[in-house]
């Protein structure tokens, strides 16, 4: 099932974007080579070039935005994968606390559109998340509930990720205030520390 309705995007708009050739449009505007990849992979490349790449050679970059995603860095290089979807962190299955299915994609419990929907259902205006990028105090207790839910699932997903690749670190970033980033990293680190990690190499969790 698609996410169009859940994130508030009309079907016709999503279909228009799927057919739109972004690379060709940008190539008409600039004289430089244009490379196309998904947003989370691109953000991972930026972190490699301008952030953690200076001290880490192998890490999983997690970016929490409207939809949570990620990027993989191996041996100091961004690894997009065969089809460009390596690091599709949001697709990892985690336990589903509610609903008919025992598992659900991480994208359905640790993305910002979930927080928006939670606020809307409680009669709050979710536009504050975009109008006030440095202050989400208006979200109130709803924000704390979302952070708890998101970090529960993040800790599980990270164990799955490091079971496949022994990353040096997990770097957590996102489209939210620094204080929220700190809270997410701290809670994820604490919950990850209580997870069963038999047979996997130790890993550190970092915030951008």
Secondary structure as UniProt FT lines:
FT   HELIX           4..7
FT   HELIX           11..19
FT   HELIX           22..27
FT   TURN            28..29
FT   HELIX           39..50
FT   HELIX           52..54
FT   STRAND          59..64
FT   STRAND          69..74
FT   TURN            75..76
FT   STRAND          77..78
FT   TURN            86..87
FT   HELIX           89..91
FT   STRAND          93..95
FT   STRAND          103..105
FT   HELIX           106..108
FT   HELIX           112..121
FT   TURN            122..123
FT   TURN            126..127
FT   HELIX           128..131
FT   TURN            133..134
FT   HELIX           137..139
FT   HELIX           141..164
FT   STRAND          169..174
FT   HELIX           178..192
FT   TURN            193..194
FT   TURN            198..199
FT   STRAND          204..207
//
